[in-house]
Amino acid sequence: MSEQNRYGQLIKFINIEIQKKINSQLVSLPDNPPHPTGPQMEIMSFLYENEDKHIYQRDLENVLNLSKPTINGLVKRLRNANMINLLPSTNDKRYKEIVISNMAKHQMKKDKAKFDQYIVTIENQLTSGMTEKEKNTFHFLLTKALHNIKK
């Protein structure tokens, strides 16, 4: 396989760079120890935005497109940092509902706009120099590639 056709490797490198940028920005947030990682912040953002819904680990797996072991680790670290609480499901005691903690709600209220702006800035950097048509095509192709690989 030629160097230019290693799409997966290129996508992985882009993802690593995006995560580095997000994590470096999160560390710079004032009064925010412990500093969450990008994936942890994504979970907290999702829980914050969907506070009125019952959220379970499988929901996070589906929404964030991460494996069960990865979500397990993220949930465990967030719970240990008192950012989330696990409550027995009212429907099925085998499942634990994931709820954002009051401390994390306060933090999200304070920091979510900054986090969202970091994402916009990184996406603008990623698509810098692209026309709107190229950005639309880029999005279409990435979405199609994700769909293809999930088959």
Secondary structure as UniProt FT lines:
FT   HELIX           3..5
FT   HELIX           7..27
FT   TURN            30..31
FT   HELIX           38..49
FT   TURN            50..52
FT   HELIX           57..64
FT   HELIX           68..80
FT   TURN            81..82
FT   STRAND          84..88
FT   TURN            93..94
FT   STRAND          96..100
FT   HELIX           102..126
FT   TURN            127..129
FT   HELIX           132..150
//
